[in-house]
Amino acid sequence: MAKLRQSDVNKAKPRDTKYKLWDEGGLYLLVQPSGVKSYYLLYKDPNGKKREIKIADGGSSLQEARGLAQMWKGTAARGSDPQKKFKPGPNDRPKIEVVKDPTVRDVRNAYKAYLMPDDDSIIPPLKNGSKTIGQIDAMRLFTGFFDKHFSQIDYSVIQQYVTFAKSARRNREITINGRLRHFCVMWNWGIKNKLISDRYQPPENYKLQEKDSTKRVRYLTPEERERLYRALDEREKERGIDYLKTAVIVSNYTGIRQNALLAYDIG
């Protein structure tokens, strides 16, 4: 079955009766006679029964719908029905509970589809989308992290990842901070798009104190200054008095930097 294009979705016009435009993997666009468009997913529940669920309105892009479809199918594949019906009471109307505690992998797949549309999409990829996903994917080396549900991720889990990244991977603080920042941005995106329940919020104050591993010595230490003056004294004994020592002393006490001082040439 040929894949839909975003242009097919945009050009779909209403007819006398509703109709479907099929994509791959059970995803289809339903077009109503009124012109309203919606994305639906056909899937099998844990008992093997075919079911369908509305996953997005027509205002969502095709790539966003594909990302959501991947998430819902992942939920079904793990034995959970994406839509679990409650047994109604005598005064209740039937309700549908939507699973909002996906795994990190599920949301990552949806987020990637949002950031990096396929080549056949008319929607351009977002700037630095590949870099963002790469930063998040680097966290999969922390065993089991991508299989965790967001309800299981708290400050202690973040600390475990930090310990792993610093000891096993020898990552610097600035690298770890960057990955955690991208991860929390994805988390908030999932909440905003109703993939994750807002009861599960990303941890705060996760940022590590960054250490400057490239410290530069800009000025002479007292010991270095003393050695330099002794060398200048020896030079004057050999060559006679000139203005080099005076120039060095004045420069040193007026804030000249180490590299400039050591490259001094009086001519």
Secondary structure, DSSP 8 states (H G I E B T S, - for coil): -----HHHHHH----SS-EEEE-STTEEEEE-TTS-EEEEEEEE-TTS-EEEEEEEETTS-HHHHHHHHHHHHHHHHTT--SEEE----TT----EEE----BHHHHHHHHHHHHS--TT-SS---TTHHHHHHHHHGGGGSTTGGG-BGGG--HHHHHHHHHHHHHTS---HHHHHHHHHHHHHHHHHHHHTTSS-TTS---SS-------TT----S--HHHHHHHHHHHHHHHHHH---SHHHHHHHHHTTT--HHHHHT----
